Structure formats: C-alpha cells, structure tokens
C-alpha cells in the first residue's frame, strides 16, 4: 500500500468513525470517533512508511471465471450443507436451464431459485435451490490478502449472500481424511466472514469471527449510500498475518483485529461463496421473489512482494513465478510412543506422536498437509499429529505429509510407515464353573503331558 493510499484510508476512517455509533457497532468505532484527524494522518504516514518494505501484492492464485462453467479443480459444491433452518437446497448444477452456477462473460453468477425440490444429499424437501462453493483441499491460504470483487443483484427480503473463510480441518464436505474431523468453531475449524449481507438489514454488511479462542467479533460497515451500494461492484478483502487481520472494502480499512493472542487463524483456511435463503438469519422472504443473484468477478489470494506496487489482489497485480528459484523443503517424519522413538507401536502403551522435522527452524513459513486416513481420531497441530492406538488392529500403517514453502510455493513430501503389534498375552485360566470335576480333568491332562514329555 502506498503512502497516498494510507493517507486516503486514514481520512476515510475519520469520516466513517465520526458518525454516531449505532447498536450494531462495537466499542472500537466509538473510540476512533474521539481521535483527532491529525492522529489518523500520522498513522497513515507510519503505515505508508512501514509497508514500503514489501511495496505491494503478488498473485498466488486467482479464479477469473473466464470459462463456461465452474472450474472444479478450484471448487467443491457443498451439497451437504444444511444450517440455520435455511430453505435452500445447495446443488452442483452449472449447466442445466435452471442451473445455480452460471459462468459467463467473465463472471460467476450464484443464482438462488424458488424451486421446491427433494434434496437427495440431505434427504428432505426444500423450497429453493442455490449454490455454495468452497475451495477446501483445492485452494487454501495461509496469510496474505484474500480478495473478491462482488455485487448483489437483489434488494428483496430474505436473501443472505456471503464471502467467507473456514480453517481447513473442519469436518465438512469434502472430507479428505487429512485431519479434517474438527467441529466448528474449535481450533482448526474457525470462521472469518469477510463480507455477508442480510437483505432484511440492508444498510450495512457484516465482518465477523467465530472461534473457540475469544478472538475478534462482529463489526458492521455502513454503506455510504445505504442498501443500493450492495448492487455496485466492490472489492472485499482481508489482509491476514499471524499478528492481525484487517478488513477492507475497496481502499477503505473497515476494521483491524489483533490476533496475536489468538490460538486460531495460524493455519491454512479456504474460501466460500454462497447465497442462503431465509432461515434464522435470512429471515422473511419476499413472496414475490423468485430468483436472487450474487455475481463475482474474481477471487484471488496474494502474498506481499518487493517487486510489486499493486494495492489490490486482482487481475492487474503481478503473478508469482510458478517455478521460482529455490529448493523444496527437506522433510522427515519421526514417531514416538511414551517418549520412546521407534516404528513398532504397542496399542496398550499410550499416546503416539508423529512430528515433522525440517532443515529450517522457521516453521511459520510453511503449511502442513497431513494424510492420516489410517489413524483413529488424529489430533493435528501444525507439524505434529498425535493419536491413541488402543483401537488399532495388528498390522502395517502409514502417514504422509506435504510441506509447502509459502514464499516459493515449493513442496516437499515424506511418508512414515509403522507397525502396530500387540504384546503377547497368556491365556486366561479356565473357570471352575463345573465344580471339582474340571479341576480333576486339568490335573489328569497335566499328568498326561508330563508322561508324553518324558517319553520324548
């Protein structure tokens, strides 16, 4: 971000925060309102100077929706989603006459249609169809700027479009088995809402956090011209580091959240785009509404680059070299049980821990993608996975990991094979349920064995 952009943002903040606080605006807004303009100008200068170290954004991934259908290498249609008593059935339809995804003229249109139908993936009837795309396991991001250019076509009541993110270990479709067994919003399954809009409360849009770590919270940005602004193109974005998450609409900084003490938002997340209808949050649906459309020009992920002066993460920003110089991470896996290192596991000897070993000690520069399908209830924490082997049968098992350097996008892989082997157990003594006769039989049997041994 240039120094001029920072100054522009600072002035915009002063104007925004000088408005009277409403019941939906948090205390940070009121606090900002008390600050004189000169403080914001000074802050803008500092921001401009500090950001000059990297200058601008460089595209790591972008979907420009310039084909004639959804690029399923980037997206999954989340047809099993059923939340908040919403009335839509999410589909994967991008080609029929009543499709819920229309990719044409360089944009994606997610279309909700009033169409009663049986939702086979949910096993129930719904009054509407709609679309919900997520990039889980296909395009995931750790830090940087995530941006989408969006407009919504409808002002009628009952719609709830959104652009948001979830941590990649959440137990939601698609389930790949790479530790994605975490319940929302625990660590590994937290949520960040970049932009969501309720047509029943149309004058503002919402940024929000959901997590088990008491981080962040809801903030509502009021559109300068009210509800009609949602029908114009805007660039909605977050700039995300391990220390803070900033929310932007176009060049305006909406809110900044300190996440240094947060136990979440330190691992990869994926993007979601959807249009929900009715339910607890969408509310009353206008009975005359039969179709609602959210249009997306592009969605992209960028990292800071000293070779760029781009203030947006869009089609005009330089694209990262797909084959940059550098060396792929050298990765090894080590396994231990109760402090002892070895690849033979006793199912009765307690917790097993597998750790990733890298040449580079700065592990914040990497993402860790585990394949743990063969493990029972693995607990994944970055470069470490643990599990209880008590339920595992004797046999051979394997775990693998892909480690990606966020700076170069180069990846290294490792696989660890181990064996589960039960300790030898003596057979249990027979019960004496038949009285003294069983004891006599056992004694005679033992005597017979001794004679046999003597003959040999």
C-alpha positions as CSV (number, residue, x, y, z in Angstrom):
1,X,0.0,0.0,0.0
2,X,1.4,3.4,-1.0
3,X,1.7,6.3,1.4
4,X,-1.0,8.1,-0.5
5,X,-3.4,5.2,-0.1
6,X,-2.6,5.1,3.6
7,X,-3.5,8.8,3.9
8,X,-6.7,8.3,1.9
9,X,-7.6,5.4,4.2
10,X,-6.9,7.4,7.3
11,X,-9.1,10.3,6.2
12,X,-11.8,7.8,5.3
13,X,-11.6,6.2,8.7
14,X,-12.0,9.6,10.3
15,X,-15.1,10.3,8.3
16,X,-16.5,6.8,9.0
17,X,-15.9,6.8,12.7
18,X,-17.2,10.3,13.3
19,X,-20.7,9.0,12.7
20,X,-22.9,8.3,15.8
21,X,-22.4,4.8,16.9
22,X,-25.4,2.5,16.4
23,X,-26.5,-0.6,18.4
24,X,-24.7,-2.8,15.9
25,X,-21.3,-1.1,16.0
26,X,-18.7,-2.2,18.5
27,X,-16.9,0.0,21.0
28,X,-13.8,0.3,18.7
29,X,-15.9,2.6,16.5
30,X,-16.8,4.9,19.3
31,X,-13.2,5.0,20.5
32,X,-12.0,6.0,17.0
33,X,-14.5,8.8,16.8
34,X,-12.8,10.6,19.7
35,X,-9.5,10.8,17.9
36,X,-8.5,14.0,16.1
37,X,-7.8,13.8,12.3
38,X,-4.1,14.6,12.7
39,X,-3.7,11.3,14.6
40,X,-5.1,9.4,11.6
41,X,-2.9,11.3,9.2
42,X,0.2,10.5,11.3
43,X,-0.9,6.9,11.5
44,X,-1.3,6.9,7.7
45,X,2.2,8.2,7.2
46,X,3.6,5.5,9.5
47,X,1.6,2.8,7.7
48,X,2.9,4.0,4.4
49,X,6.5,4.0,5.5
50,X,6.3,0.6,7.2
51,X,4.6,-1.0,4.3
52,X,7.3,0.2,1.8
53,X,9.4,-2.8,2.9
54,X,7.3,-5.0,0.6
55,X,5.6,-2.4,-1.6
56,X,2.6,-4.4,-3.0
57,X,0.8,-7.7,-3.7
58,X,1.7,-10.6,-5.9
59,X,-1.0,-13.1,-7.0
60,X,-0.5,-16.7,-5.8
61,X,-3.8,-17.9,-7.1
62,X,-6.8,-16.3,-8.9
63,X,-10.0,-17.6,-10.4
64,X,-11.2,-15.1,-13.0
65,X,-14.2,-17.1,-14.0
66,X,-13.4,-16.7,-17.7
67,X,-14.6,-20.2,-18.8
68,X,-18.0,-21.5,-19.5
69,X,-18.5,-23.5,-16.2
70,X,-17.2,-23.8,-12.7
71,X,-13.6,-24.8,-12.5
72,X,-14.0,-27.9,-10.3
73,X,-10.2,-28.1,-9.8
74,X,-10.7,-25.0,-7.6
75,X,-14.1,-25.6,-6.1
76,X,-16.4,-28.2,-4.5
77,X,-20.2,-27.7,-4.5
78,X,-21.1,-28.2,-0.8
79,X,-24.3,-30.0,-1.4
80,X,-24.4,-31.5,2.2
81,X,-24.7,-28.1,3.9
82,X,-27.9,-27.6,5.9
83,X,-27.7,-24.9,8.6
84,X,-29.7,-22.2,10.4
85,X,-33.1,-23.6,9.2
86,X,-32.4,-22.1,5.7
87,X,-34.8,-23.1,3.0
88,X,-32.4,-23.7,0.1
89,X,-31.0,-27.0,-1.3
90,X,-27.4,-26.4,-2.5
91,X,-26.7,-28.1,-5.8
92,X,-23.7,-28.7,-8.1
93,X,-25.7,-27.6,-11.2
94,X,-23.7,-25.4,-13.6
95,X,-25.2,-26.5,-16.9
96,X,-28.9,-27.0,-16.9
97,X,-31.5,-24.4,-17.8
98,X,-32.2,-23.9,-14.1
99,X,-28.5,-24.0,-13.0
100,X,-27.4,-22.4,-9.8
101,X,-23.9,-21.5,-11.1
102,X,-23.6,-19.6,-14.3
103,X,-20.1,-18.8,-15.5
104,X,-20.3,-16.5,-18.5
105,X,-19.0,-13.1,-19.7
106,X,-16.1,-13.4,-17.3
107,X,-18.1,-13.6,-14.1
108,X,-19.6,-16.3,-11.8
109,X,-23.3,-15.9,-11.0
110,X,-24.5,-17.9,-8.0
111,X,-28.3,-18.0,-8.5
112,X,-30.9,-18.9,-5.9
113,X,-34.1,-20.1,-7.5
114,X,-37.6,-20.5,-6.0
115,X,-38.0,-24.2,-6.9
116,X,-39.4,-26.8,-4.5
117,X,-37.4,-30.0,-4.8
118,X,-36.2,-33.0,-3.0
119,X,-32.6,-32.5,-1.8
120,X,-31.1,-36.0,-2.1
121,X,-27.9,-35.3,-0.2
122,X,-30.0,-34.1,2.7
123,X,-32.9,-36.5,2.4
124,X,-35.5,-33.7,2.7
125,X,-37.6,-31.3,0.6
126,X,-36.6,-27.6,0.3
127,X,-38.4,-24.6,-1.2
128,X,-35.4,-23.1,-3.0
129,X,-32.2,-24.2,-4.8
130,X,-29.0,-22.3,-4.6
131,X,-25.2,-22.5,-4.8
132,X,-22.4,-22.8,-2.2
133,X,-18.8,-23.3,-3.4
134,X,-15.8,-23.9,-1.2
135,X,-12.1,-24.3,-2.1
136,X,-11.3,-26.8,0.7
137,X,-8.4,-29.2,-0.2
138,X,-8.0,-27.4,-3.6
139,X,-7.1,-23.8,-2.9
140,X,-6.1,-23.0,0.7
141,X,-4.3,-20.0,2.1
142,X,-2.0,-19.1,5.0
143,X,-1.7,-15.3,5.5
144,X,-1.6,-12.7,2.8
145,X,-4.6,-10.9,1.1
146,X,-7.7,-12.7,0.1
147,X,-9.9,-10.6,-2.1
148,X,-13.1,-10.9,-4.2
149,X,-15.0,-8.4,-6.4
150,X,-18.7,-8.8,-5.8
151,X,-22.1,-7.3,-6.4
152,X,-25.5,-8.5,-5.4
153,X,-28.5,-8.0,-7.8
154,X,-31.4,-8.0,-5.4
155,X,-32.8,-5.9,-2.6
156,X,-35.9,-8.0,-1.9
157,X,-36.2,-9.5,1.6
158,X,-35.0,-13.0,2.6
159,X,-31.5,-13.3,1.0
160,X,-28.2,-13.8,2.7
161,X,-25.1,-13.8,0.3
162,X,-21.6,-14.2,1.7
163,X,-17.9,-14.4,1.0
164,X,-16.1,-16.1,3.9
165,X,-13.4,-18.5,5.1
166,X,-13.0,-21.5,7.3
167,X,-10.0,-23.3,8.8
168,X,-9.1,-26.3,6.8
169,X,-9.5,-29.1,9.4
170,X,-13.3,-28.6,9.8
171,X,-15.4,-31.7,9.5
172,X,-17.3,-30.5,6.4
173,X,-17.6,-31.7,2.8
174,X,-15.3,-32.6,1.2
175,X,-13.8,-34.9,3.8
176,X,-10.3,-35.9,2.6
177,X,-9.1,-37.6,5.8
178,X,-6.2,-35.2,6.4
179,X,-7.3,-34.4,10.0
180,X,-10.5,-32.7,8.9
181,X,-12.5,-34.1,11.8
182,X,-12.7,-30.9,13.9
183,X,-16.1,-29.4,14.9
184,X,-16.9,-25.8,14.3
185,X,-15.6,-23.4,15.7
186,X,-12.8,-25.2,17.6
187,X,-9.1,-24.6,16.7
188,X,-8.7,-25.9,13.1
189,X,-12.4,-25.1,12.3
190,X,-12.7,-21.4,13.0
191,X,-14.6,-19.0,10.7
192,X,-13.9,-15.5,9.3
193,X,-16.7,-13.7,7.5
194,X,-15.1,-11.2,5.0
195,X,-18.5,-10.0,3.7
196,X,-22.0,-11.1,4.4
197,X,-25.2,-9.1,3.8
198,X,-28.7,-9.6,5.1
199,X,-31.4,-8.1,2.8
200,X,-33.6,-7.7,5.9
201,X,-30.9,-5.3,7.3
202,X,-29.7,-3.9,4.1
203,X,-27.9,-0.7,5.1
204,X,-24.7,-2.4,6.2
205,X,-22.6,-5.5,5.7
206,X,-21.0,-7.7,8.4
207,X,-17.5,-8.8,9.1
208,X,-17.3,-11.5,11.8
209,X,-15.3,-14.1,13.6
210,X,-16.4,-17.4,15.1
211,X,-13.9,-19.4,17.1
212,X,-13.4,-21.0,20.5
213,X,-10.5,-18.7,21.4
214,X,-12.4,-15.5,22.1
215,X,-10.9,-13.6,19.2
216,X,-12.3,-10.8,17.2
217,X,-16.1,-10.3,16.9
218,X,-18.8,-8.8,14.7
219,X,-18.5,-5.4,13.0
220,X,-20.9,-3.8,10.7
221,X,-19.8,-1.4,8.0
222,X,-22.5,1.0,6.9
223,X,-22.7,1.6,3.2
224,X,-22.3,5.3,2.4
225,X,-25.4,5.3,0.2
226,X,-27.4,2.6,2.0
227,X,-28.7,-0.6,0.6
228,X,-28.3,0.3,-3.0
229,X,-24.5,0.2,-2.7
230,X,-24.7,-3.6,-2.5
231,X,-25.7,-3.6,-6.2
232,X,-22.5,-1.9,-7.2
233,X,-19.2,-3.7,-7.7
234,X,-16.9,-3.6,-4.6
235,X,-13.7,-5.3,-3.7
236,X,-14.0,-7.0,-0.3
237,X,-10.8,-8.3,1.2
238,X,-8.9,-9.3,4.3
239,X,-5.1,-8.8,4.9
240,X,-4.1,-11.5,7.2
241,X,-0.9,-12.1,9.3
242,X,-0.1,-14.0,12.5
243,X,-0.5,-10.7,14.3
244,X,-3.6,-9.0,12.9
245,X,-6.4,-9.3,10.4
246,X,-7.5,-6.2,8.5
247,X,-10.8,-5.9,6.6
248,X,-11.2,-3.7,3.5
249,X,-13.9,-2.6,1.2
250,X,-12.1,-1.1,-1.9
251,X,-9.5,1.3,-0.4
252,X,-11.3,1.7,3.0
253,X,-10.0,0.0,6.0
254,X,-13.1,-1.2,7.8
255,X,-11.7,-2.7,11.0
256,X,-8.4,-4.2,12.2
257,X,-8.3,-7.1,14.7
258,X,-5.3,-8.0,16.9
259,X,-5.0,-11.8,16.8
260,X,-1.5,-12.2,18.4
261,X,-3.0,-13.9,21.5
262,X,-5.5,-15.9,19.4
263,X,-5.0,-19.7,19.4
264,X,-6.6,-19.8,16.0
265,X,-6.1,-18.4,12.5
266,X,-2.5,-19.6,12.4
267,X,-3.1,-22.4,9.9
268,X,-4.5,-22.6,6.3
269,X,-8.0,-21.6,5.5
270,X,-10.2,-22.0,2.4
271,X,-12.8,-19.7,0.8
272,X,-16.5,-20.0,0.5
273,X,-19.1,-18.2,-1.8
274,X,-22.8,-18.8,-1.3
275,X,-26.3,-17.4,-1.3
276,X,-28.5,-18.6,1.5
277,X,-32.2,-18.1,1.7
278,X,-34.5,-17.4,4.7
279,X,-34.0,-19.3,8.0
280,X,-32.8,-17.9,11.3
281,X,-30.7,-15.2,9.7
282,X,-32.0,-14.7,6.2
283,X,-35.4,-14.1,7.7
284,X,-38.7,-13.4,5.9
285,X,-38.6,-14.0,2.2
286,X,-40.5,-11.6,-0.1
287,X,-43.3,-13.8,-1.6
288,X,-42.8,-12.1,-5.0
289,X,-39.1,-13.0,-5.1
290,X,-38.3,-16.0,-7.4
291,X,-34.6,-15.5,-8.2
292,X,-31.6,-13.9,-6.4
293,X,-28.1,-13.5,-7.9
294,X,-24.7,-12.9,-6.4
295,X,-22.1,-12.0,-9.1
296,X,-18.4,-12.5,-8.6
297,X,-15.8,-11.0,-11.0
298,X,-12.8,-12.8,-9.5
299,X,-11.4,-14.2,-6.3
300,X,-7.7,-14.2,-5.5
301,X,-5.0,-14.8,-2.9
302,X,-1.8,-12.7,-2.8
303,X,1.3,-12.5,-0.8
304,X,3.4,-9.4,-0.3
305,X,6.2,-8.8,-2.8
306,X,9.1,-6.3,-3.0
307,X,8.7,-6.5,-6.8
308,X,5.1,-5.2,-6.8
309,X,3.3,-1.9,-6.2
310,X,-0.2,-3.3,-6.5
311,X,-2.6,-2.3,-3.8
312,X,-5.2,-4.8,-4.8
313,X,-5.0,-8.6,-5.2
314,X,-6.7,-8.6,-8.6
315,X,-6.1,-9.2,-12.3
316,X,-3.7,-6.2,-12.5
317,X,-1.3,-7.5,-9.9
318,X,1.8,-9.4,-11.0
319,X,1.5,-13.2,-10.8
320,X,4.0,-15.1,-8.8
321,X,6.5,-17.2,-10.7
322,X,5.2,-20.8,-10.8
323,X,8.7,-22.1,-10.9
324,X,10.7,-19.7,-8.7
325,X,14.3,-20.4,-7.7
326,X,14.9,-22.2,-4.5
327,X,15.0,-25.6,-3.0
328,X,11.9,-27.7,-2.0
329,X,11.7,-28.3,1.8
330,X,13.6,-31.3,3.0
331,X,11.1,-33.2,5.2
332,X,11.4,-36.2,7.6
333,X,8.9,-37.7,10.0
334,X,9.7,-39.2,13.4
335,X,7.4,-41.3,15.6
336,X,7.5,-41.9,19.3
337,X,5.3,-43.5,22.0
338,X,5.6,-42.6,25.6
339,X,8.9,-40.8,24.9
340,X,10.5,-43.8,23.2
341,X,11.4,-43.5,19.5
342,X,10.6,-46.4,17.2
343,X,8.3,-47.6,14.4
344,X,6.8,-50.5,16.3
345,X,3.7,-49.4,18.3
346,X,2.1,-51.2,21.3
347,X,-1.6,-50.4,21.2
348,X,-1.7,-50.6,25.0
349,X,1.3,-48.3,25.7
350,X,-0.4,-44.9,25.3
351,X,-0.3,-41.9,23.0
352,X,1.7,-41.9,19.8
353,X,3.2,-38.6,18.5
354,X,4.5,-38.1,14.9
355,X,6.5,-34.9,14.3
356,X,7.8,-33.2,11.2
357,X,11.5,-32.4,11.0
358,X,12.7,-29.6,8.7
359,X,16.1,-28.1,7.9
360,X,14.5,-24.7,8.5
361,X,13.5,-23.9,12.1
362,X,11.2,-21.0,11.0
363,X,8.1,-23.2,10.7
364,X,5.7,-20.2,10.3
365,X,6.9,-20.1,6.6
366,X,5.3,-23.4,5.8
367,X,1.9,-25.1,5.5
368,X,1.5,-28.7,6.6
369,X,-1.0,-31.0,4.8
370,X,-1.3,-34.4,6.5
371,X,-2.8,-37.6,5.1
372,X,-3.9,-39.6,8.2
373,X,-6.8,-41.8,6.9
374,X,-5.4,-44.8,8.7
375,X,-5.2,-43.2,12.1
376,X,-8.0,-43.3,14.7
377,X,-9.2,-39.7,15.6
378,X,-5.9,-38.0,14.9
379,X,-5.2,-34.6,16.6
380,X,-3.3,-32.4,14.2
381,X,-1.5,-29.3,15.3
382,X,0.7,-27.8,12.5
383,X,3.8,-30.0,12.1
384,X,2.6,-32.5,14.8
385,X,0.0,-35.2,14.9
386,X,-1.0,-37.4,17.8
387,X,-3.4,-40.4,18.3
388,X,-4.3,-43.1,20.7
389,X,-3.6,-46.6,19.1
390,X,-5.8,-48.6,21.6
391,X,-8.4,-49.4,18.9
392,X,-5.9,-50.3,16.2
393,X,-5.5,-53.9,14.9
394,X,-2.1,-55.5,14.5
395,X,-0.7,-54.7,11.1
396,X,1.2,-52.1,9.0
397,X,0.1,-48.4,8.7
398,X,1.4,-45.3,7.1
399,X,1.1,-41.5,7.4
400,X,2.3,-38.9,4.9
401,X,2.7,-35.1,4.8
402,X,3.2,-32.4,2.2
403,X,5.1,-29.3,3.4
404,X,4.8,-26.2,1.3
405,X,7.1,-23.2,1.5
406,X,4.7,-20.2,1.4
407,X,7.4,-18.0,-0.1
408,X,8.4,-20.1,-3.1
409,X,5.4,-22.4,-3.3
410,X,7.8,-25.4,-3.5
411,X,6.7,-28.5,-1.7
412,X,8.4,-31.5,0.0
413,X,6.8,-34.8,0.9
414,X,7.5,-37.5,3.4
415,X,5.9,-40.8,4.3
416,X,6.3,-42.8,7.6
417,X,5.5,-46.5,7.8
418,X,5.0,-48.1,11.2
419,X,3.7,-51.4,12.7
420,X,1.1,-52.0,15.4
421,X,1.9,-55.2,17.4
422,X,0.0,-56.3,20.4
423,X,2.0,-57.6,23.4
424,X,1.9,-61.4,23.8
425,X,-0.7,-62.3,26.4
426,X,-1.1,-65.6,28.4
427,X,-4.5,-67.3,28.0
428,X,-6.9,-66.8,30.9
429,X,-7.2,-69.6,33.4
430,X,-10.4,-71.7,32.8
431,X,-13.3,-71.0,35.2
432,X,-14.2,-73.7,37.7
433,X,-17.9,-73.4,37.0
434,X,-18.4,-77.2,36.8
435,X,-17.0,-78.0,40.3
436,X,-14.2,-80.3,41.2
437,X,-14.5,-82.5,38.1
438,X,-12.9,-79.8,35.9
439,X,-10.0,-79.4,38.3
440,X,-9.5,-83.2,38.2
441,X,-9.6,-83.2,34.4
442,X,-7.0,-80.4,34.3
443,X,-4.7,-82.4,36.7
444,X,-5.0,-85.6,34.6
445,X,-4.3,-83.6,31.5
446,X,-1.2,-82.1,33.0
447,X,-0.1,-85.6,34.1
448,X,-0.6,-86.9,30.6
449,X,1.6,-84.1,29.2
450,X,4.4,-84.9,31.6
451,X,4.4,-88.6,30.6
452,X,4.5,-87.6,26.9
453,X,7.4,-85.2,27.5
454,X,9.2,-88.0,29.4
455,X,8.8,-90.4,26.5
456,X,10.3,-87.8,24.1
